[in-house]
Amino acid sequence: MILEAVVPFRSRDVGFKLALEDWEVASYYRLRRRIFCDEQRLFPADDRDTVDDRALPIVAVSRVAGIPDDVVGVVRVWQEGAGLWWGGRLGTHPEHRRNGTIGPGLVRLAVRTACRRGCSRFRATVQLPNVPLFERLHWRAIGDARVCDIPHALMEADLDHYRAGLP
Ligand SMILES: CC(C)(COP(=O)(O)OP(=O)(O)OC[C@H]1O[C@@H](n2cnc3c(N)ncnc32)[C@H](O)[C@@H]1OP(=O)(O)O)[C@@H](O)C(=O)NCCC(=O)NCCS
């Protein structure tokens, strides 16, 4: 008898929003821990820091039959000075990666959320393997950085691209 591997169901119906509900915020931190502590081992047990006191949490939420089901992507945005905003902790659940929608959708909502709040520059420190992804998303490298003792690229978003269609 030949048993065929069953591919687990993963909903492709995903929406992007600020995490406002308690379950969304709890799932946002849980997924961050899974990615940045358990998977990447950048932090030992908890990746929360003081930025979280003022950052806006953004989530990708998968839906099943139109009903919100799970947080499958995360990113946070925060303001550092006049007009200067940052994004960080971008992550997609490992089982939902590489479908061309979640990472790009999170980046788009992150930058547009900041634009709606008066952002004139939007930056992030990007892990080097992800630089091509960000370049495809209309970002450019403007310098080097070290985060958690790992080399990163300091990158900036092309706001003209992200502001399109905003009031
Ligand atoms: C970086 C990350 C957020 C990207 O999220 P994602 O939702 O997988 O983003 P995409 O779906 O656009 O996929 C990105 C990659 O899949 C590829 N891809 C996209 N659609 C694809 C498809 N239909 N078939 C095959 N590959 C595809 C893209 O070309 C890209 O590959 P590349 O990185 O080699 O250029 C995710 O990989 C992640 O969480 N990584 C761990 C945490 C991390 O590194 N965070 C970023 C810190 S800067």
The ligand as a MOL file (V3000), in Angstrom:
LIG
                    3D

  0  0  0     0  0            999 V3000
M  V30 BEGIN CTAB
M  V30 COUNTS 48 50 0 0 0
M  V30 BEGIN ATOM
M  V30 1 C 11.5670 37.3730 6.0180 0
M  V30 2 C 10.1610 36.8320 6.1040 0
M  V30 3 C 9.3330 37.7330 7.0290 0
M  V30 4 C 9.5350 36.8720 4.7000 0
M  V30 5 O 8.1640 36.5870 4.8260 0
M  V30 6 P 7.3380 35.7400 3.7460 0
M  V30 7 O 5.9230 35.8630 4.1540 0
M  V30 8 O 7.8850 34.3840 3.5950 0
M  V30 9 O 7.6180 36.5940 2.4280 0
M  V30 10 P 7.3940 36.1180 0.9120 0
M  V30 11 O 6.1890 35.2210 0.8570 0
M  V30 12 O 7.4350 37.3210 0.0540 0
M  V30 13 O 8.5960 35.1870 0.5950 0
M  V30 14 C 9.9020 35.6080 0.6390 0
M  V30 15 C 10.7210 34.6390 -0.1680 0
M  V30 16 O 9.9450 33.6180 -0.7890 0
M  V30 17 C 10.0440 33.7140 -2.2070 0
M  V30 18 N 8.7140 33.4930 -2.7770 0
M  V30 19 C 7.6920 34.3540 -2.7970 0
M  V30 20 N 6.6370 33.8010 -3.4300 0
M  V30 21 C 7.0270 32.5490 -3.7760 0
M  V30 22 C 6.3680 31.4820 -4.4360 0
M  V30 23 N 5.1090 31.5950 -4.8550 0
M  V30 24 N 7.0630 30.3430 -4.6010 0
M  V30 25 C 8.3280 30.2220 -4.1660 0
M  V30 26 N 8.9910 31.2040 -3.5320 0
M  V30 27 C 8.3460 32.3510 -3.3440 0
M  V30 28 C 10.4890 35.0910 -2.4790 0
M  V30 29 O 11.1720 35.1600 -3.7190 0
M  V30 30 C 11.4070 35.2920 -1.3260 0
M  V30 31 O 12.6020 34.5710 -1.5100 0
M  V30 32 P 14.0020 35.2130 -1.1900 0
M  V30 33 O 13.9400 35.6590 0.2530 0
M  V30 34 O 14.9390 34.1060 -1.4420 0
M  V30 35 O 14.1590 36.3740 -2.1110 0
M  V30 36 C 10.1270 35.3680 6.6190 0
M  V30 37 O 11.0080 34.6110 5.8200 0
M  V30 38 C 10.5220 35.2140 8.0810 0
M  V30 39 O 9.6830 35.3230 8.9640 0
M  V30 40 N 11.8040 34.9320 8.3680 0
M  V30 41 C 12.2830 34.7370 9.7400 0
M  V30 42 C 12.3450 36.0370 10.5040 0
M  V30 43 C 13.1380 37.0750 9.7590 0
M  V30 44 O 14.1420 36.8050 9.1410 0
M  V30 45 N 12.6430 38.3120 9.8560 0
M  V30 46 C 13.1710 39.4290 9.1030 0
M  V30 47 C 14.1590 40.1960 9.8680 0
M  V30 48 S 14.8370 41.4780 8.8340 0
M  V30 END ATOM
M  V30 BEGIN BOND
M  V30 1 1 1 2
M  V30 2 1 2 3
M  V30 3 1 2 4
M  V30 4 1 2 36
M  V30 5 1 4 5
M  V30 6 1 5 6
M  V30 7 2 6 7
M  V30 8 1 6 8
M  V30 9 1 6 9
M  V30 10 1 9 10
M  V30 11 2 10 11
M  V30 12 1 10 12
M  V30 13 1 10 13
M  V30 14 1 13 14
M  V30 15 1 14 15
M  V30 16 1 15 16
M  V30 17 1 15 30
M  V30 18 1 16 17
M  V30 19 1 17 18
M  V30 20 1 17 28
M  V30 21 1 18 19
M  V30 22 1 18 27
M  V30 23 2 19 20
M  V30 24 1 20 21
M  V30 25 1 21 22
M  V30 26 2 21 27
M  V30 27 1 22 23
M  V30 28 2 22 24
M  V30 29 1 24 25
M  V30 30 2 25 26
M  V30 31 1 26 27
M  V30 32 1 28 29
M  V30 33 1 28 30
M  V30 34 1 30 31
M  V30 35 1 31 32
M  V30 36 2 32 33
M  V30 37 1 32 34
M  V30 38 1 32 35
M  V30 39 1 36 37
M  V30 40 1 36 38
M  V30 41 2 38 39
M  V30 42 1 38 40
M  V30 43 1 40 41
M  V30 44 1 41 42
M  V30 45 1 42 43
M  V30 46 2 43 44
M  V30 47 1 43 45
M  V30 48 1 45 46
M  V30 49 1 46 47
M  V30 50 1 47 48
M  V30 END BOND
M  V30 END CTAB
M  END
